[in-house]
Amino acid sequence: MLVKLLRNGIGGLWQLGDLITRPTKMQRSPEAQASVDAACSELALYQLPRCPFCIKVRRHMHKLNLPIELRNVQPGSPYRDELQAGGGRVTSPCLRITENGSERWMYESNDIITYLTERFGQVK
């Protein structure tokens, strides 16, 4: 119980710090952003709001101006079961990538950030 309180307290502070220090979004032409928006419709981030690794990924998504659907995997959430069934384990963050009719599940925040940066461009 103490660990849960500490995790939620510290996570809440990180979440607040993220909101206060959020960087500016990458600017693209309207056509380029429409293309990115369409590509992001095939992605979903399974995450916890106060998880520091999830916050790290969400910050990078914000910098890259990526409208990726966020799916909360707190206990009792249907997305938690979906993550377990599709990805094989309940660990966040996890990016579900749908390409050519098949799904791929990517864990590890640094791997997700690398994938998003390579696919959607460098942050300046």
Buried (B, 14 or more C-beta within 10 A) or exposed (E): EEEEEEBEEEBEEBBEEBEEEEEEBBEBEEEBBEEBEEBBEBBBBBBBBBBBBBBBBBBBBBBBBBEBEBBBBEEEBEBBEBBBEBBEEBBBBBBBBEEEEEEEBBBBBEEBBEBBBEBBBEBE
